[in-house]
């Protein structure tokens, strides 16, 4: 498990070493911000998976949010 976690961080360091200098050199600040957001999301989903933590499906949250609307639009008999 720790080996996989180390592999994730090595992959992260390689990605950052390749992409960040170019984005900073070209002063692509919006692209840099988007890149950082995507990397944080990637880490947020990858690390729990590597550690064996099961994450709930996003569709369950979507169903929970739209259930009141569904109940409201359901035809009554």
PDB file as gemmi writes it, atoms N, CA and C in Angstrom:
CRYST1    1.000    1.000    1.000  90.00  90.00  90.00 P 1                      
ATOM      1  N   UNK A   1       0.828  -1.184   0.000  1.00  0.00           N  
ATOM      2  CA  UNK A   1       0.000   0.000   0.000  1.00  0.00           C  
ATOM      3  C   UNK A   1       0.880   1.258   0.000  1.00  0.00           C  
ATOM      4  N   UNK A   2       1.893   1.284   0.835  1.00  0.00           N  
ATOM      5  CA  UNK A   2       2.779   2.445   0.868  1.00  0.00           C  
ATOM      6  C   UNK A   2       3.572   2.581  -0.427  1.00  0.00           C  
ATOM      7  N   UNK A   3       3.854   1.443  -1.062  1.00  0.00           N  
ATOM      8  CA  UNK A   3       4.550   1.485  -2.346  1.00  0.00           C  
ATOM      9  C   UNK A   3       3.702   2.157  -3.415  1.00  0.00           C  
ATOM     10  N   UNK A   4       2.405   1.845  -3.422  1.00  0.00           N  
ATOM     11  CA  UNK A   4       1.504   2.485  -4.380  1.00  0.00           C  
ATOM     12  C   UNK A   4       1.361   3.972  -4.095  1.00  0.00           C  
ATOM     13  N   UNK A   5       1.300   4.310  -2.817  1.00  0.00           N  
ATOM     14  CA  UNK A   5       1.201   5.717  -2.441  1.00  0.00           C  
ATOM     15  C   UNK A   5       2.463   6.471  -2.872  1.00  0.00           C  
ATOM     16  N   UNK A   6       3.614   5.847  -2.693  1.00  0.00           N  
ATOM     17  CA  UNK A   6       4.869   6.459  -3.142  1.00  0.00           C  
ATOM     18  C   UNK A   6       4.876   6.616  -4.661  1.00  0.00           C  
ATOM     19  N   UNK A   7       4.332   5.636  -5.367  1.00  0.00           N  
ATOM     20  CA  UNK A   7       4.255   5.708  -6.825  1.00  0.00           C  
ATOM     21  C   UNK A   7       3.361   6.862  -7.275  1.00  0.00           C  
ATOM     22  N   UNK A   8       2.265   7.090  -6.561  1.00  0.00           N  
ATOM     23  CA  UNK A   8       1.378   8.214  -6.872  1.00  0.00           C  
ATOM     24  C   UNK A   8       2.132   9.528  -6.714  1.00  0.00           C  
ATOM     25  N   UNK A   9       2.876   9.667  -5.630  1.00  0.00           N  
ATOM     26  CA  UNK A   9       3.602  10.913  -5.402  1.00  0.00           C  
ATOM     27  C   UNK A   9       4.771  11.084  -6.372  1.00  0.00           C  
ATOM     28  N   UNK A  10       5.387   9.996  -6.779  1.00  0.00           N  
ATOM     29  CA  UNK A  10       6.439  10.088  -7.796  1.00  0.00           C  
ATOM     30  C   UNK A  10       5.836  10.546  -9.123  1.00  0.00           C  
ATOM     31  N   UNK A  11       4.684   9.973  -9.482  1.00  0.00           N  
ATOM     32  CA  UNK A  11       4.003  10.403 -10.710  1.00  0.00           C  
ATOM     33  C   UNK A  11       3.622  11.873 -10.627  1.00  0.00           C  
ATOM     34  N   UNK A  12       3.174  12.307  -9.458  1.00  0.00           N  
ATOM     35  CA  UNK A  12       2.818  13.712  -9.261  1.00  0.00           C  
ATOM     36  C   UNK A  12       4.037  14.611  -9.462  1.00  0.00           C  
ATOM     37  N   UNK A  13       5.153  14.237  -8.878  1.00  0.00           N  
ATOM     38  CA  UNK A  13       6.363  15.052  -8.999  1.00  0.00           C  
ATOM     39  C   UNK A  13       6.837  15.129 -10.451  1.00  0.00           C  
ATOM     40  N   UNK A  14       6.734  14.026 -11.172  1.00  0.00           N  
ATOM     41  CA  UNK A  14       7.134  14.031 -12.586  1.00  0.00           C  
ATOM     42  C   UNK A  14       6.217  14.946 -13.390  1.00  0.00           C  
ATOM     43  N   UNK A  15       4.906  14.832 -13.152  1.00  0.00           N  
ATOM     44  CA  UNK A  15       3.949  15.689 -13.865  1.00  0.00           C  
ATOM     45  C   UNK A  15       4.215  17.159 -13.582  1.00  0.00           C  
ATOM     46  N   UNK A  16       4.426  17.487 -12.316  1.00  0.00           N  
ATOM     47  CA  UNK A  16       4.672  18.882 -11.952  1.00  0.00           C  
ATOM     48  C   UNK A  16       5.988  19.385 -12.534  1.00  0.00           C  
ATOM     49  N   UNK A  17       7.012  18.537 -12.531  1.00  0.00           N  
ATOM     50  CA  UNK A  17       8.319  18.941 -13.064  1.00  0.00           C  
ATOM     51  C   UNK A  17       8.252  19.204 -14.565  1.00  0.00           C  
ATOM     52  N   UNK A  18       7.376  18.500 -15.250  1.00  0.00           N  
ATOM     53  CA  UNK A  18       7.248  18.690 -16.694  1.00  0.00           C  
ATOM     54  C   UNK A  18       6.383  19.903 -17.022  1.00  0.00           C  
ATOM     55  N   UNK A  19       5.261  20.048 -16.340  1.00  0.00           N  
ATOM     56  CA  UNK A  19       4.264  21.044 -16.737  1.00  0.00           C  
ATOM     57  C   UNK A  19       4.429  22.414 -16.088  1.00  0.00           C  
ATOM     58  N   UNK A  20       4.771  22.461 -14.810  1.00  0.00           N  
ATOM     59  CA  UNK A  20       4.798  23.747 -14.113  1.00  0.00           C  
ATOM     60  C   UNK A  20       5.807  24.753 -14.662  1.00  0.00           C  
ATOM     61  N   UNK A  21       7.045  24.363 -14.927  1.00  0.00           N  
ATOM     62  CA  UNK A  21       7.995  25.376 -15.414  1.00  0.00           C  
ATOM     63  C   UNK A  21       7.527  26.059 -16.703  1.00  0.00           C  
ATOM     64  N   UNK A  22       6.954  25.281 -17.615  1.00  0.00           N  
ATOM     65  CA  UNK A  22       6.489  25.857 -18.874  1.00  0.00           C  
ATOM     66  C   UNK A  22       5.316  26.804 -18.647  1.00  0.00           C  
ATOM     67  N   UNK A  23       4.359  26.399 -17.799  1.00  0.00           N  
ATOM     68  CA  UNK A  23       3.206  27.261 -17.530  1.00  0.00           C  
ATOM     69  C   UNK A  23       3.638  28.565 -16.861  1.00  0.00           C  
ATOM     70  N   UNK A  24       4.596  28.485 -15.956  1.00  0.00           N  
ATOM     71  CA  UNK A  24       5.077  29.693 -15.273  1.00  0.00           C  
ATOM     72  C   UNK A  24       5.891  30.561 -16.235  1.00  0.00           C  
ATOM     73  N   UNK A  25       6.743  29.939 -17.033  1.00  0.00           N  
ATOM     74  CA  UNK A  25       7.578  30.688 -17.976  1.00  0.00           C  
ATOM     75  C   UNK A  25       6.723  31.451 -18.982  1.00  0.00           C  
ATOM     76  N   UNK A  26       5.659  30.815 -19.456  1.00  0.00           N  
ATOM     77  CA  UNK A  26       4.768  31.444 -20.431  1.00  0.00           C  
ATOM     78  C   UNK A  26       3.730  32.355 -19.773  1.00  0.00           C  
ATOM     79  N   UNK A  27       3.765  32.430 -18.453  1.00  0.00           N  
ATOM     80  CA  UNK A  27       2.835  33.258 -17.669  1.00  0.00           C  
ATOM     81  C   UNK A  27       1.372  32.925 -17.977  1.00  0.00           C  
ATOM     82  N   UNK A  28       1.091  31.650 -18.022  1.00  0.00           N  
ATOM     83  CA  UNK A  28      -0.266  31.168 -18.283  1.00  0.00           C  
ATOM     84  C   UNK A  28      -0.939  30.914 -16.936  1.00  0.00           C  
ATOM     85  N   UNK A  29      -1.313  31.989 -16.266  1.00  0.00           N  
ATOM     86  CA  UNK A  29      -1.783  31.902 -14.886  1.00  0.00           C  
ATOM     87  C   UNK A  29      -3.127  31.197 -14.780  1.00  0.00           C  
ATOM     88  N   UNK A  30      -4.055  31.457 -15.701  1.00  0.00           N  
ATOM     89  CA  UNK A  30      -5.357  30.781 -15.631  1.00  0.00           C  
ATOM     90  C   UNK A  30      -5.209  29.287 -15.890  1.00  0.00           C  
ATOM     91  N   UNK A  31      -4.374  28.938 -16.846  1.00  0.00           N  
ATOM     92  CA  UNK A  31      -4.132  27.527 -17.129  1.00  0.00           C  
ATOM     93  C   UNK A  31      -3.442  26.849 -15.947  1.00  0.00           C  
ATOM     94  N   UNK A  32      -2.537  27.578 -15.301  1.00  0.00           N  
ATOM     95  CA  UNK A  32      -1.858  27.056 -14.118  1.00  0.00           C  
ATOM     96  C   UNK A  32      -2.855  26.802 -12.994  1.00  0.00           C  
ATOM     97  N   UNK A  33      -3.779  27.739 -12.795  1.00  0.00           N  
ATOM     98  CA  UNK A  33      -4.798  27.564 -11.757  1.00  0.00           C  
ATOM     99  C   UNK A  33      -5.683  26.359 -12.068  1.00  0.00           C  
ATOM    100  N   UNK A  34      -6.093  26.216 -13.326  1.00  0.00           N  
ATOM    101  CA  UNK A  34      -6.917  25.068 -13.717  1.00  0.00           C  
ATOM    102  C   UNK A  34      -6.143  23.767 -13.538  1.00  0.00           C  
ATOM    103  N   UNK A  35      -4.869  23.778 -13.890  1.00  0.00           N  
ATOM    104  CA  UNK A  35      -4.020  22.598 -13.743  1.00  0.00           C  
ATOM    105  C   UNK A  35      -3.922  22.186 -12.276  1.00  0.00           C  
ATOM    106  N   UNK A  36      -3.724  23.163 -11.403  1.00  0.00           N  
ATOM    107  CA  UNK A  36      -3.608  22.873  -9.972  1.00  0.00           C  
ATOM    108  C   UNK A  36      -4.920  22.316  -9.428  1.00  0.00           C  
ATOM    109  N   UNK A  37      -6.045  22.878  -9.854  1.00  0.00           N  
ATOM    110  CA  UNK A  37      -7.351  22.368  -9.409  1.00  0.00           C  
ATOM    111  C   UNK A  37      -7.526  20.920  -9.848  1.00  0.00           C  
ATOM    112  N   UNK A  38      -7.186  20.616 -11.087  1.00  0.00           N  
ATOM    113  CA  UNK A  38      -7.324  19.244 -11.579  1.00  0.00           C  
ATOM    114  C   UNK A  38      -6.385  18.281 -10.856  1.00  0.00           C  
ATOM    115  N   UNK A  39      -5.177  18.728 -10.547  1.00  0.00           N  
ATOM    116  CA  UNK A  39      -4.232  17.874  -9.816  1.00  0.00           C  
ATOM    117  C   UNK A  39      -4.753  17.599  -8.406  1.00  0.00           C  
ATOM    118  N   UNK A  40      -5.312  18.615  -7.757  1.00  0.00           N  
ATOM    119  CA  UNK A  40      -5.861  18.421  -6.408  1.00  0.00           C  
ATOM    120  C   UNK A  40      -7.043  17.449  -6.451  1.00  0.00           C  
ATOM    121  N   UNK A  41      -7.908  17.586  -7.465  1.00  0.00           N  
ATOM    122  CA  UNK A  41      -9.017  16.635  -7.612  1.00  0.00           C  
ATOM    123  C   UNK A  41      -8.492  15.220  -7.857  1.00  0.00           C  
ATOM    124  N   UNK A  42      -7.472  15.100  -8.701  1.00  0.00           N  
ATOM    125  CA  UNK A  42      -6.881  13.801  -8.983  1.00  0.00           C  
ATOM    126  C   UNK A  42      -6.331  13.169  -7.707  1.00  0.00           C  
ATOM    127  N   UNK A  43      -5.613  13.970  -6.924  1.00  0.00           N  
ATOM    128  CA  UNK A  43      -5.073  13.452  -5.667  1.00  0.00           C  
ATOM    129  C   UNK A  43      -6.191  13.081  -4.698  1.00  0.00           C  
ATOM    130  N   UNK A  44      -7.227  13.907  -4.652  1.00  0.00           N  
ATOM    131  CA  UNK A  44      -8.341  13.645  -3.749  1.00  0.00           C  
ATOM    132  C   UNK A  44      -9.084  12.364  -4.068  1.00  0.00           C  
ATOM    133  N   UNK A  45      -9.069  11.958  -5.319  1.00  0.00           N  
ATOM    134  CA  UNK A  45      -9.718  10.706  -5.703  1.00  0.00           C  
ATOM    135  C   UNK A  45      -8.757   9.522  -5.689  1.00  0.00           C  
ATOM    136  N   UNK A  46      -7.477   9.773  -5.932  1.00  0.00           N  
ATOM    137  CA  UNK A  46      -6.508   8.685  -6.035  1.00  0.00           C  
ATOM    138  C   UNK A  46      -6.028   8.191  -4.678  1.00  0.00           C  
ATOM    139  N   UNK A  47      -5.724   9.099  -3.771  1.00  0.00           N  
ATOM    140  CA  UNK A  47      -5.167   8.697  -2.478  1.00  0.00           C  
ATOM    141  C   UNK A  47      -6.130   7.810  -1.688  1.00  0.00           C  
ATOM    142  N   UNK A  48      -7.411   8.157  -1.557  1.00  0.00           N  
ATOM    143  CA  UNK A  48      -8.309   7.234  -0.842  1.00  0.00           C  
ATOM    144  C   UNK A  48      -8.408   5.868  -1.520  1.00  0.00           C  
ATOM    145  N   UNK A  49      -8.378   5.854  -2.850  1.00  0.00           N  
ATOM    146  CA  UNK A  49      -8.452   4.581  -3.558  1.00  0.00           C  
ATOM    147  C   UNK A  49      -7.216   3.731  -3.269  1.00  0.00           C  
ATOM    148  N   UNK A  50      -6.046   4.347  -3.244  1.00  0.00           N  
ATOM    149  CA  UNK A  50      -4.809   3.620  -2.951  1.00  0.00           C  
ATOM    150  C   UNK A  50      -4.835   3.095  -1.518  1.00  0.00           C  
ATOM    151  N   UNK A  51      -5.404   3.872  -0.600  1.00  0.00           N  
ATOM    152  CA  UNK A  51      -5.461   3.459   0.802  1.00  0.00           C  
ATOM    153  C   UNK A  51      -6.590   2.472   1.089  1.00  0.00           C  
ATOM    154  N   UNK A  52      -7.383   2.152   0.073  1.00  0.00           N  
ATOM    155  CA  UNK A  52      -8.446   1.166   0.239  1.00  0.00           C  
ATOM    156  C   UNK A  52      -9.734   1.733   0.802  1.00  0.00           C  
ATOM    157  N   UNK A  53      -9.886   3.044   0.771  1.00  0.00           N  
ATOM    158  CA  UNK A  53     -11.101   3.687   1.266  1.00  0.00           C  
ATOM    159  C   UNK A  53     -12.089   3.761   0.113  1.00  0.00           C  
ATOM    160  N   UNK A  54     -13.296   3.240   0.326  1.00  0.00           N  
ATOM    161  CA  UNK A  54     -14.303   3.292  -0.728  1.00  0.00           C  
ATOM    162  C   UNK A  54     -15.030   4.625  -0.668  1.00  0.00           C  
ATOM    163  N   UNK A  55     -15.106   5.270  -1.800  1.00  0.00           N  
ATOM    164  CA  UNK A  55     -15.798   6.545  -1.897  1.00  0.00           C  
ATOM    165  C   UNK A  55     -17.205   6.310  -2.438  1.00  0.00           C  
ATOM    166  N   UNK A  56     -18.189   7.053  -1.942  1.00  0.00           N  
ATOM    167  CA  UNK A  56     -19.541   6.886  -2.462  1.00  0.00           C  
ATOM    168  C   UNK A  56     -19.635   7.389  -3.902  1.00  0.00           C  
ATOM    169  N   UNK A  57     -20.588   6.840  -4.610  1.00  0.00           N  
ATOM    170  CA  UNK A  57     -20.795   7.229  -5.996  1.00  0.00           C  
ATOM    171  C   UNK A  57     -21.404   8.623  -6.076  1.00  0.00           C  
ATOM    172  N   UNK A  58     -20.931   9.450  -6.988  1.00  0.00           N  
ATOM    173  CA  UNK A  58     -21.528  10.784  -7.140  1.00  0.00           C  
ATOM    174  C   UNK A  58     -22.997  10.728  -7.544  1.00  0.00           C  
ATOM    175  N   UNK A  59     -23.396   9.663  -8.212  1.00  0.00           N  
ATOM    176  CA  UNK A  59     -24.794   9.574  -8.644  1.00  0.00           C  
ATOM    177  C   UNK A  59     -25.745   9.472  -7.456  1.00  0.00           C  
ATOM    178  N   UNK A  60     -25.296   8.935  -6.331  1.00  0.00           N  
ATOM    179  CA  UNK A  60     -26.165   8.878  -5.154  1.00  0.00           C  
ATOM    180  C   UNK A  60     -26.431  10.276  -4.610  1.00  0.00           C  
ATOM    181  N   UNK A  61     -25.430  11.155  -4.676  1.00  0.00           N  
ATOM    182  CA  UNK A  61     -25.632  12.541  -4.245  1.00  0.00           C  
ATOM    183  C   UNK A  61     -26.565  13.282  -5.203  1.00  0.00           C  
ATOM    184  N   UNK A  62     -26.400  13.045  -6.491  1.00  0.00           N  
ATOM    185  CA  UNK A  62     -27.256  13.695  -7.483  1.00  0.00           C  
ATOM    186  C   UNK A  62     -28.699  13.252  -7.299  1.00  0.00           C  
ATOM    187  N   UNK A  63     -28.911  11.959  -7.066  1.00  0.00           N  
ATOM    188  CA  UNK A  63     -30.263  11.457  -6.846  1.00  0.00           C  
ATOM    189  C   UNK A  63     -30.873  12.072  -5.598  1.00  0.00           C  
ATOM    190  N   UNK A  64     -30.088  12.239  -4.558  1.00  0.00           N  
ATOM    191  CA  UNK A  64     -30.579  12.828  -3.312  1.00  0.00           C  
ATOM    192  C   UNK A  64     -30.963  14.296  -3.503  1.00  0.00           C  
ATOM    193  N   UNK A  65     -30.199  15.015  -4.299  1.00  0.00           N  
ATOM    194  CA  UNK A  65     -30.483  16.431  -4.542  1.00  0.00           C  
ATOM    195  C   UNK A  65     -31.767  16.600  -5.353  1.00  0.00           C  
ATOM    196  N   UNK A  66     -31.963  15.753  -6.366  1.00  0.00           N  
ATOM    197  CA  UNK A  66     -33.108  15.922  -7.252  1.00  0.00           C  
ATOM    198  C   UNK A  66     -34.342  15.139  -6.825  1.00  0.00           C  
ATOM    199  N   UNK A  67     -34.276  14.367  -5.745  1.00  0.00           N  
ATOM    200  CA  UNK A  67     -35.431  13.596  -5.292  1.00  0.00           C  
ATOM    201  C   UNK A  67     -36.622  14.489  -4.945  1.00  0.00           C  
ATOM    202  N   UNK A  68     -36.461  15.600  -4.230  1.00  0.00           N  
ATOM    203  CA  UNK A  68     -37.630  16.451  -3.964  1.00  0.00           C  
ATOM    204  C   UNK A  68     -38.294  16.966  -5.243  1.00  0.00           C  
ATOM    205  N   UNK A  69     -37.511  17.320  -6.239  1.00  0.00           N  
ATOM    206  CA  UNK A  69     -38.075  17.777  -7.503  1.00  0.00           C  
ATOM    207  C   UNK A  69     -38.807  16.642  -8.201  1.00  0.00           C  
ATOM    208  N   UNK A  70     -38.248  15.461  -8.150  1.00  0.00           N  
ATOM    209  CA  UNK A  70     -38.888  14.294  -8.745  1.00  0.00           C  
ATOM    210  C   UNK A  70     -40.217  13.999  -8.064  1.00  0.00           C  
ATOM    211  N   UNK A  71     -40.237  14.082  -6.739  1.00  0.00           N  
ATOM    212  CA  UNK A  71     -41.483  13.846  -6.009  1.00  0.00           C  
ATOM    213  C   UNK A  71     -42.522  14.912  -6.337  1.00  0.00           C  
ATOM    214  N   UNK A  72     -42.084  16.132  -6.537  1.00  0.00           N  
ATOM    215  CA  UNK A  72     -42.988  17.227  -6.855  1.00  0.00           C  
ATOM    216  C   UNK A  72     -43.614  17.049  -8.236  1.00  0.00           C  
ATOM    217  N   UNK A  73     -42.847  16.552  -9.181  1.00  0.00           N  
ATOM    218  CA  UNK A  73     -43.331  16.396 -10.554  1.00  0.00           C  
ATOM    219  C   UNK A  73     -44.034  15.072 -10.804  1.00  0.00           C  
ATOM    220  N   UNK A  74     -43.987  14.168  -9.839  1.00  0.00           N  
ATOM    221  CA  UNK A  74     -44.614  12.862 -10.000  1.00  0.00           C  
ATOM    222  C   UNK A  74     -46.133  13.046 -10.068  1.00  0.00           C  
ATOM    223  N   UNK A  75     -46.782  12.438 -11.072  1.00  0.00           N  
ATOM    224  CA  UNK A  75     -48.246  12.593 -11.165  1.00  0.00           C  
ATOM    225  C   UNK A  75     -48.949  11.899  -9.995  1.00  0.00           C  
ATOM    226  N   UNK A  76     -49.961  12.556  -9.486  1.00  0.00           N  
ATOM    227  CA  UNK A  76     -50.748  11.970  -8.399  1.00  0.00           C  
ATOM    228  C   UNK A  76     -51.995  11.331  -8.970  1.00  0.00           C  
ATOM    229  N   UNK A  77     -52.440  10.300  -8.317  1.00  0.00           N  
ATOM    230  CA  UNK A  77     -53.624   9.586  -8.801  1.00  0.00           C  
ATOM    231  C   UNK A  77     -54.781   9.792  -7.884  1.00  0.00           C  
TER     232      UNK A  77                                                      
END                                                                             
